[in-house]
Amino acid sequence: MCHPSCVEYFFWEAFVVNTVNVALIGLGTIGTGVARILSEYADRITDAVGSRVVLAKVCDKDLSRERDITLPAEMLTDDFERILDDPSISIVIELIGGLEPARTMVLRSLQNGKNVITANKALLAQHGAELFDTAKKHGVTIAFEAAVCGGIPILGTLATSLQANRFQSIHAIVNGTSNFILSQMDEAGTNYQDAVNEARRLGFAEADPTMDVDGTDAVQKLAILARIAFGVRVDWKTIPRTGIEAIEAIDFRYARELGYKIKLLAVAASTATGLELHVSPTLVRETNPLARVDNAFNAVRVTGDCVGPVFFQGLGAGRMPTASAVLGDLIATVLGRTAITFKALELWEENRNGIAVKDPREVRGKSFLRMRAVDKPGVLHEISGVFGRHGISIASMIQHAGENRATGEHQEVKTPVSLILTTHDAREGDMRHAIDELERLDCVYGKIVRIGLLD
């Protein structure tokens, strides 16, 4: 009589037709999550693809660092060449981030006939064309769902499920760090620096969060979204961006008075004169679903000509959400779905839909402006005159009286007042010129804070 384990063995062999060897480069936060799923939940992957997917090699520059996962010693290496030289490895997962040595490792993997999966949005935004050309030349693929919005399957949805649409717009919260900081400032009333420190303490921000708070991370992701949805190849460094560093706690008070929340939005919008692309803090109407996306969550609102508005929300970063996206790419690559999509979409080709990126100066939009001005007769007339000369119509104006900073009591001799203005649609170029002129006025103190406005 055959032992039960023999039955299990023959059952396994009958249905598992081959073994797929995978190499992982980078055993940091995300890499550890991927290794954990591949090691502890291998049966899930096998059930999904019908092949035995094996984590064959893990490469990291520092194997001595303590981690909360134990892997066999023979699996670990700090020598990338051992992955390149192993013909049995057909898929390489790159999770080290940054431009180099990631670019070189990905290029050499592709040149050696290995499919690549990456979560590296900076690499794709900077070198996407080179990498995709190399992949096509060598008959392999690149999968990158985890590069944008972590666990939200937005790229695959845009590329496949919604492919019948002509996309009209994308409005997205794509950076969890900045969204957490803004949420803290709004809900807890903390100042910017305290909110940054809290984000660091909880692991939502790096020691140096510059690329998150100044909009760099968001524009790199927007460049990828625009590539998939609108077929444009755009240098992410040319996309206008404004970070959240100038936002103050008082801005949230004024936003609430007007019925808005403040979010860092990445926007791509198709217009009759071209594709608008920009990243900036934006007042979002409280009734808009994007306004209710708080803390480290990401969200994407896509509008297509057939499907209408569609909303996606989820964790945009973190070990397991991002690892989930990486494993989704792995399954798609093993099953051959990535190869079909990769060939059909002609990713990173020259602009495939014939749409041009609009001159940022011609983009039109509404604005919220906060400035400090002298409280005396004629000042409002002088300020409104500047807007009038630049063809900008003021929608509303709120004046907050000067207060004694020590007691909060109103004084007979006023300190500078805060003026809160909102505008109707205006050209970006006109708005910039108007702000430059306003900041040169003797009656206006310091820099003017400007935030976009989305109803």
C-alpha positions as CSV (number, residue, x, y, z in Angstrom):
1,M,0.0,0.0,0.0
2,C,1.4,3.4,-1.0
3,H,2.1,5.8,1.8
4,P,-0.1,9.0,1.7
5,S,3.0,11.1,1.0
6,C,3.5,9.1,-2.2
7,V,0.0,10.0,-3.3
8,E,0.7,13.6,-2.6
9,Y,4.0,13.4,-4.6
10,F,2.4,11.8,-7.7
11,F,-0.5,14.2,-7.5
12,W,2.0,17.1,-7.4
13,E,4.0,15.8,-10.3
14,A,0.9,15.2,-12.4
15,F,-0.2,18.8,-12.3
16,V,3.1,20.8,-11.9
17,V,4.6,20.7,-15.4
18,N,7.8,22.7,-14.8
19,T,9.8,24.8,-12.4
20,V,10.3,28.5,-12.8
21,N,13.4,29.8,-11.0
22,V,13.3,33.4,-9.8
23,A,16.1,35.7,-8.5
24,L,15.5,38.6,-6.2
25,I,17.8,41.6,-6.1
26,G,17.4,43.7,-2.9
27,L,16.4,42.3,0.5
28,G,15.1,45.5,2.0
29,T,11.5,46.2,3.2
30,I,9.8,45.2,0.0
31,G,12.2,42.4,-0.9
32,T,11.7,40.8,2.5
33,G,7.9,40.8,1.8
34,V,8.4,39.2,-1.6
35,A,10.8,36.6,-0.2
36,R,8.3,35.8,2.6
37,I,5.4,35.2,0.3
38,L,7.5,33.1,-2.1
39,S,8.9,31.0,0.8
40,E,5.8,30.7,3.0
41,Y,2.9,30.7,0.5
42,A,4.5,29.0,-2.5
43,D,1.3,26.9,-2.9
44,R,-0.7,30.0,-3.7
45,I,1.6,30.8,-6.6
46,T,1.6,27.2,-7.8
47,D,-2.1,27.1,-7.8
48,A,-2.3,30.3,-9.8
49,V,0.2,29.4,-12.5
50,G,0.3,25.6,-12.6
51,S,4.1,25.7,-12.3
52,R,6.4,25.4,-9.3
53,V,7.8,28.9,-8.8
54,V,11.1,28.7,-6.8
55,L,13.1,31.6,-5.2
56,A,16.5,30.4,-6.4
57,K,18.8,33.3,-5.5
58,V,18.6,36.4,-3.4
59,C,21.2,39.1,-4.0
60,D,21.9,41.9,-1.5
61,K,25.0,44.0,-0.9
62,D,24.7,43.5,2.9
63,L,24.0,40.0,3.9
64,S,25.0,40.6,7.5
65,R,22.1,42.9,8.3
66,E,19.6,41.5,10.6
67,R,16.2,40.8,9.0
68,D,13.0,39.2,10.2
69,I,13.2,36.4,7.7
70,T,15.6,33.4,7.5
71,L,16.6,32.1,4.1
72,P,18.9,29.2,3.3
73,A,22.6,30.2,3.1
74,E,23.0,28.7,-0.4
75,M,20.2,31.0,-1.6
76,L,22.0,34.2,-0.6
77,T,24.7,36.0,-2.5
78,D,26.2,39.5,-2.7
79,D,27.5,38.8,-6.2
80,F,25.1,39.8,-9.0
81,E,27.1,37.8,-11.5
82,R,25.9,34.6,-10.0
83,I,22.4,35.5,-11.1
84,L,23.4,36.5,-14.6
85,D,25.5,33.4,-15.1
86,D,22.7,31.0,-14.0
87,P,20.8,30.0,-17.1
88,S,18.1,28.3,-15.0
89,I,16.9,31.7,-13.7
90,S,14.4,33.1,-16.1
91,I,12.9,36.0,-14.0
92,V,14.7,38.7,-12.0
93,I,12.9,40.9,-9.5
94,E,14.7,44.2,-9.0
95,L,13.8,45.9,-5.7
96,I,16.9,48.0,-4.8
97,G,15.5,51.3,-6.0
98,G,17.4,54.3,-7.4
99,L,19.1,54.7,-10.7
100,E,22.4,52.9,-10.3
101,P,23.3,50.1,-10.0
102,A,19.6,49.2,-10.7
103,R,19.8,50.4,-14.3
104,T,22.9,48.3,-15.1
105,M,21.5,45.3,-13.3
106,V,18.2,45.5,-15.2
107,L,19.9,46.0,-18.5
108,R,22.2,43.1,-18.1
109,S,19.4,40.9,-17.0
110,L,17.4,41.7,-20.1
111,Q,20.5,41.3,-22.3
112,N,20.9,37.8,-20.8
113,G,17.4,36.8,-21.7
114,K,15.8,37.2,-18.3
115,N,12.4,38.8,-17.8
116,V,12.4,41.6,-15.2
117,I,9.9,42.7,-12.6
118,T,10.5,46.0,-10.9
119,A,8.9,48.5,-8.4
120,N,11.4,51.2,-9.4
121,K,9.4,54.2,-10.6
122,A,12.5,56.5,-10.7
123,L,14.3,54.0,-13.0
124,L,11.3,53.7,-15.3
125,A,10.7,57.5,-15.4
126,Q,14.3,58.2,-16.2
127,H,15.4,55.2,-18.4
128,G,12.1,53.6,-19.5
129,A,12.7,54.0,-23.2
130,E,16.2,52.4,-23.0
131,L,15.0,49.5,-20.9
132,F,12.0,48.7,-23.0
133,D,13.9,48.9,-26.2
134,T,16.5,46.5,-24.8
135,A,13.7,44.1,-23.6
136,K,12.1,44.0,-27.1
137,K,15.5,43.5,-28.7
138,H,16.1,40.4,-26.6
139,G,12.6,39.0,-26.6
140,V,11.9,39.4,-22.9
141,T,9.6,41.6,-20.8
142,I,9.4,44.1,-18.0
143,A,6.5,44.2,-15.5
144,F,6.2,47.1,-13.2
145,E,2.7,47.3,-11.5
146,A,4.3,47.9,-8.1
147,A,6.1,51.1,-9.4
148,V,2.9,53.2,-8.9
149,C,0.5,53.2,-6.0
150,G,1.9,50.0,-4.3
151,G,-1.0,47.6,-3.8
152,I,-3.5,49.4,-6.1
153,P,-3.6,47.5,-9.5
154,I,-3.9,50.7,-11.5
155,L,-1.3,50.2,-14.3
156,G,-2.7,46.8,-15.3
157,T,-6.2,48.1,-15.2
158,L,-5.4,51.1,-17.4
159,A,-3.4,48.9,-19.8
160,T,-5.9,46.1,-20.2
161,S,-9.3,46.3,-18.5
162,L,-10.0,49.9,-19.5
163,Q,-8.1,49.8,-22.8
164,A,-11.2,50.4,-24.9
165,N,-11.5,53.9,-23.4
166,R,-10.1,57.2,-24.5
167,F,-9.0,58.5,-21.1
168,Q,-10.1,62.1,-20.4
169,S,-8.4,62.6,-17.0
170,I,-6.5,61.2,-14.1
171,H,-6.6,62.8,-10.7
172,A,-4.5,60.9,-8.2
173,I,-3.0,60.9,-4.7
174,V,0.2,58.8,-5.4
175,N,2.5,59.7,-2.5
176,G,1.6,58.2,0.9
177,T,4.2,60.2,2.8
178,S,2.9,63.6,1.7
179,N,-0.7,62.5,2.2
180,F,0.0,61.3,5.8
181,I,1.7,64.7,6.5
182,L,-1.2,66.7,5.2
183,S,-3.7,64.5,7.1
184,Q,-1.8,65.1,10.3
185,M,-1.7,68.8,9.8
186,D,-5.4,68.8,9.1
187,E,-6.7,66.4,11.7
188,A,-4.3,67.0,14.6
189,G,-3.6,70.7,13.9
190,T,0.2,70.1,13.9
191,N,2.6,72.2,12.0
192,Y,4.5,70.9,9.0
193,Q,7.7,69.9,10.8
194,D,6.0,68.1,13.6
195,A,3.9,66.2,11.0
196,V,7.1,65.2,9.1
197,N,8.6,64.0,12.4
198,E,5.6,61.9,13.2
199,A,5.7,60.4,9.7
200,R,9.3,59.4,10.3
201,R,8.5,57.9,13.7
202,L,5.8,55.7,12.2
203,G,7.9,54.6,9.2
204,F,5.9,56.6,6.6
205,A,8.8,58.9,5.8
206,E,12.4,58.4,5.1
207,A,15.1,60.1,7.1
208,D,15.3,62.5,4.2
209,P,11.8,62.9,2.8
210,T,12.7,65.5,0.2
211,M,11.5,63.6,-2.9
212,D,8.2,62.8,-1.2
213,V,7.4,66.3,0.0
214,D,8.7,68.3,-3.0
215,G,6.6,66.4,-5.5
216,T,9.5,64.5,-7.2
217,D,8.1,61.1,-6.4
218,A,4.7,62.1,-7.6
219,V,5.8,63.5,-11.0
220,Q,7.8,60.3,-11.6
221,K,4.7,58.2,-11.1
222,L,2.6,60.7,-13.1
223,A,5.0,60.3,-16.0
224,I,4.3,56.5,-15.9
225,L,0.6,56.9,-15.6
226,A,0.6,59.3,-18.6
227,R,2.6,56.8,-20.6
228,I,0.1,54.0,-20.0
229,A,-3.1,56.0,-20.2
230,F,-2.4,58.6,-22.9
231,G,0.5,57.1,-24.8
232,V,2.9,60.0,-24.3
233,R,6.6,59.7,-23.6
234,V,7.4,62.7,-21.3
235,D,10.5,63.6,-19.4
236,W,9.3,63.7,-15.7
237,K,11.7,66.6,-15.0
238,T,9.6,68.8,-17.4
239,I,6.3,68.2,-15.5
240,P,5.5,71.2,-13.4
241,R,5.5,70.4,-9.7
242,T,4.9,72.2,-6.4
243,G,5.5,70.4,-3.1
244,I,3.8,70.7,0.3
245,E,6.6,72.5,2.2
246,A,4.9,75.9,2.1
247,I,1.5,74.7,3.4
248,E,0.8,75.9,7.0
249,A,-1.7,74.7,9.6
250,I,-3.8,77.9,9.0
251,D,-4.4,76.9,5.4
252,F,-6.4,73.9,6.6
253,R,-8.6,76.2,8.7
254,Y,-9.3,78.4,5.7
255,A,-9.9,75.3,3.5
256,R,-12.5,74.0,5.9
257,E,-14.3,77.4,5.9
258,L,-14.6,77.1,2.2
259,G,-15.6,73.4,2.2
260,Y,-12.4,71.9,1.0
261,K,-9.5,69.5,2.0
262,I,-5.9,69.9,0.9
263,K,-4.3,67.1,-1.0
264,L,-1.2,66.7,-3.2
265,L,-2.7,65.8,-6.5
266,A,-1.0,64.4,-9.6
267,V,-3.2,65.4,-12.6
268,A,-3.2,64.4,-16.3
269,A,-6.1,65.8,-18.3
270,S,-6.7,65.6,-22.0
271,T,-7.9,68.9,-23.6
272,A,-8.6,70.1,-27.1
273,T,-5.1,71.8,-27.1
274,G,-3.1,69.0,-25.5
275,L,-2.4,67.0,-22.4
276,E,-2.1,68.9,-19.1
277,L,0.3,67.4,-16.6
278,H,1.2,68.8,-13.2
279,V,1.6,67.9,-9.5
280,S,0.6,70.4,-6.8
281,P,-1.2,70.9,-3.5
282,T,-4.9,71.2,-4.3
283,L,-8.1,72.2,-2.5
284,V,-10.4,69.3,-3.1
285,R,-14.2,69.8,-2.5
286,E,-15.2,67.8,0.6
287,T,-17.8,65.9,-1.4
288,N,-15.1,64.6,-3.8
289,P,-14.0,61.0,-2.9
290,L,-10.4,62.1,-3.1
291,A,-10.9,64.5,-0.2
292,R,-11.7,61.5,2.0
293,V,-8.4,59.7,1.3
294,D,-6.3,60.1,4.4
295,N,-3.0,59.1,6.0
296,A,-0.8,56.8,4.0
297,F,-3.5,55.7,1.5
298,N,-3.3,56.4,-2.2
299,A,-6.2,56.9,-4.6
300,V,-6.7,57.3,-8.4
301,R,-9.7,58.7,-10.1
302,V,-9.8,57.9,-13.8
303,T,-12.4,59.1,-16.3
304,G,-12.8,57.4,-19.6
305,D,-15.1,58.2,-22.4
306,C,-16.9,54.9,-22.2
307,V,-16.6,53.8,-18.5
308,G,-17.0,57.3,-17.0
309,P,-15.4,58.0,-13.6
310,V,-13.7,55.0,-11.8
311,F,-12.2,55.3,-8.4
312,F,-9.3,53.2,-6.9
313,Q,-8.1,53.4,-3.4
314,G,-5.6,51.4,-1.2
315,L,-2.3,51.4,0.5
316,G,0.3,52.9,-1.8
317,A,3.4,51.7,0.0
318,G,4.6,49.3,2.6
319,R,6.0,45.8,2.6
320,M,3.1,43.6,2.0
321,P,0.9,45.8,-0.3
322,T,3.9,46.4,-2.6
323,A,4.9,42.8,-2.4
324,S,1.4,41.8,-3.4
325,A,1.8,43.9,-6.6
326,V,5.2,42.4,-7.3
327,L,3.8,38.8,-7.0
328,G,0.9,39.8,-9.2
329,D,3.5,40.7,-11.9
330,L,5.3,37.5,-11.3
331,I,2.2,35.4,-11.9
332,A,1.4,37.4,-15.0
333,T,4.9,36.9,-16.3
334,V,4.9,33.1,-15.7
335,L,1.5,32.8,-17.3
336,G,2.6,34.8,-20.4
337,R,0.1,37.6,-19.9
338,T,2.9,40.1,-19.5
339,A,4.4,39.1,-22.9
340,I,1.1,39.7,-24.6
341,T,0.5,43.1,-23.0
342,F,4.1,44.1,-23.4
343,K,4.0,43.5,-27.2
344,A,0.5,45.0,-27.7
345,L,1.0,48.3,-25.8
346,E,4.3,49.3,-27.4
347,L,5.3,50.9,-24.1
348,W,7.8,53.7,-24.2
349,E,7.5,54.1,-28.0
350,E,7.3,57.7,-29.3
351,N,3.9,59.3,-28.6
352,R,1.6,56.6,-30.0
353,N,-1.7,58.5,-29.8
354,G,-0.5,61.7,-31.4
355,I,-1.3,63.8,-28.4
356,A,1.1,66.6,-27.4
357,V,1.8,67.7,-23.9
358,K,0.3,71.2,-23.4
359,D,2.5,74.2,-22.6
360,P,2.3,74.5,-18.8
361,R,1.7,78.3,-19.2
362,E,-1.5,77.6,-21.2
363,V,-3.0,75.3,-18.5
364,R,-6.1,76.8,-17.0
365,G,-7.3,76.3,-13.5
366,K,-8.8,77.9,-10.3
367,S,-6.6,79.0,-7.4
368,F,-6.7,79.6,-3.7
369,L,-4.3,82.4,-2.6
370,R,-3.3,83.4,0.9
371,M,-1.3,86.6,1.4
372,R,-0.5,89.0,4.3
373,A,-1.3,92.6,3.5
374,V,-1.4,96.1,5.1
375,D,-4.8,96.8,6.6
376,K,-5.5,100.3,5.2
377,P,-7.9,101.8,2.7
378,G,-7.0,101.3,-1.0
379,V,-5.1,98.0,-0.5
380,L,-7.9,95.7,-1.8
381,H,-8.3,98.0,-4.8
382,E,-4.6,97.8,-5.5
383,I,-4.6,94.0,-5.2
384,S,-7.7,93.5,-7.3
385,G,-6.2,95.8,-9.9
386,V,-3.2,93.5,-10.4
387,F,-5.5,90.6,-11.0
388,G,-7.6,92.7,-13.5
389,R,-4.5,93.7,-15.5
390,H,-3.7,90.0,-15.9
391,G,-7.2,89.0,-16.9
392,I,-7.9,87.1,-13.7
393,S,-11.3,87.2,-12.2
394,I,-11.6,86.9,-8.4
395,A,-14.3,84.5,-7.2
396,S,-14.3,85.2,-3.5
397,M,-12.3,87.2,-0.9
398,I,-12.1,86.7,2.8
399,Q,-10.3,89.1,5.1
400,H,-9.2,87.9,8.6
401,A,-8.6,90.8,11.0
402,G,-5.2,91.4,12.5
403,E,-4.8,90.0,16.0
404,N,-2.4,90.6,18.9
405,R,-0.1,87.7,18.7
406,A,0.4,87.5,22.5
407,T,-3.2,87.6,23.5
408,G,-5.3,87.0,20.4
409,E,-7.3,90.1,21.2
410,H,-8.2,92.6,18.4
411,Q,-6.2,95.8,18.5
412,E,-7.1,99.3,17.4
413,V,-3.8,99.4,15.4
414,K,-4.1,96.5,13.1
415,T,-1.3,94.1,12.4
416,P,-1.1,92.8,8.8
417,V,-4.2,91.0,7.8
418,S,-4.6,87.6,6.1
419,L,-6.4,87.8,2.7
420,I,-7.8,84.6,1.3
421,L,-8.8,84.8,-2.4
422,T,-10.2,82.2,-4.8
423,T,-10.2,82.8,-8.5
424,H,-12.1,81.6,-11.5
425,D,-10.3,79.7,-14.2
426,A,-7.1,81.5,-15.4
427,R,-4.1,80.8,-17.5
428,E,-1.1,79.5,-15.5
429,G,1.2,82.0,-17.2
430,D,-1.1,84.9,-16.2
431,M,-1.4,83.7,-12.6
432,R,2.4,83.5,-12.3
433,H,2.9,87.0,-13.5
434,A,0.1,88.3,-11.2
435,I,1.7,86.7,-8.2
436,D,5.1,88.0,-9.1
437,E,3.6,91.5,-9.3
438,L,1.7,91.2,-6.1
439,E,4.8,90.1,-4.2
440,R,6.5,93.3,-5.3
441,L,3.8,95.5,-3.9
442,D,4.7,97.5,-0.7
443,C,1.4,96.6,0.8
444,V,2.0,92.8,0.5
445,Y,4.3,91.0,3.0
446,G,6.4,88.0,2.1
447,K,5.5,85.2,-0.2
448,I,2.0,84.4,-1.4
449,V,0.9,80.8,-0.8
450,R,-1.0,79.4,-3.8
451,I,-2.9,76.2,-3.8
452,G,-4.9,74.8,-6.8
453,L,-8.6,74.3,-6.5
454,L,-10.7,71.3,-7.7
455,D,-14.5,71.4,-7.3
